[in-house]
């Protein structure tokens, strides 16, 4: 069965050594961080996102409410535009503020960060991807965030405050009025917007935090872990690049059947 319907939805430490015959003259050397140009830890914060019960802190549940907390295995990439390093969450799991460990030898500041971690960087451009194939377990990977750090400090005191760049759409479909479909289940739902790209590759310049994230694909397929029945209302959340689906020539919905 195929259903089609419209949706309206450093620090560059340059020691300036003065030349003087006066041995009593005090050299004026710019202050340094005291630990060299290396970042070995950082603090990352997601404003306005936290949970009280850490045992219930799941990426899916947090993402569906528009909030995000740091979870086990989360990682971010930090770059100075010349070098990049990966930092893994160490403490603060289940909260909005986490300590991350990693290593980055940098030559200049400010430093920029992107979540989730990326495999490579081209200068300050992060090869961000919003999945065209999504499910409940991929919510974190599609929750794109970026941050900037002006001042690098020792240990884990360097502060990165993240900003969310992707959007979360909470979708709800009710096919219960179509009584003839009530006995059927759905494996997946594909949302396509003709003329509006909201997924796929979204290469992003981290130095322009106010720029809008733009996709290269106009469709997302959401696959259910457990196929819901068309006898019930179907609800789920997807991650996408911010867009106006009302500008699409057509917004179409496709469903894929599951065996009873």
Buried (B, 14 or more C-beta within 10 A) or exposed (E): EEBEEEBEEBBEEEEEEEEEEEEEEEEEEEEEBEEEBEBBBBBBBBEEBBBEEEEEBBBBBBBBEEBBBBBEEBBBBBBBBEBBBBBBBBEBBBBBBBBBBBEBEBEEBBBBBBBBBBEEBEEBBBBBBBBBEBBBEBBBBBBBBBBBBEEBBEEBEBBBBBEBBBBBBEBEBEBBEEEEBEEBBBBBBBBBBEEBBBBBBBEBBBBEEEEEBBBBBBBBBBBBEEBBBBBEEBEBBBBBBBBEBEEBEEBBBBBBBBEE
